[in-house]
Amino acid sequence: MGDSVYGPSNPWRPFCCERCRQIDLGAWASESFRVEATPPSDPDEQAPLN
């Protein structure tokens, strides 16, 4: 991995290169990046989305 320059000179920002961007996209698509959570026991307990 290389240094990541966050600026107009880096077309892959915030990644260092296209390869790192694709690896990250693949991890999101395969749901490797997720937050563990316990679903509510009663669907009526969920907060409204508005």
N, C-alpha and C positions, 0 to 999 in steps of 0.2 A: 504494500500500500504506500502511496505517496502522500505528500502534504496536500491538504485541501485548502485552496485559496477561495475564499468567498468573495468574489468580485466579478465584474464583467469579463475579465480575462479567462475565467474558468467556465466553459459552457456546461460542465457537469455539476456545478455547485448545487447542493452543498457537499457533493462527493468529490473525490480526487480524480476519478476517471469514469468512463462509461462502464467498465467492468464492475467496479464497486457499486455503481448505480443499479446495474442489472442484478447483482447478488442481493442487494437490499430489496428490490422489487420482488424477486423470487421468494424471499423470506416472508414478505407480507402476503403474497399470493398463496403460499402454502400454509399460512396461519402460524408460522413459527414465532411471530411476534404477537403476543396476546397477553391480556391481563386476566389473571384468575379472579373469578367472582362467583359468589353463590347466588343463584337466582332466587327471587322472592318466592315464598311458599304459596302465596295467594296472588294471582294476577291483579286483583283489585288494589293491592298494596303498592303497585308501581306508581311512580310520580307521573302526572300528565306531561305530555311532550310539548305543550304550548306554553 
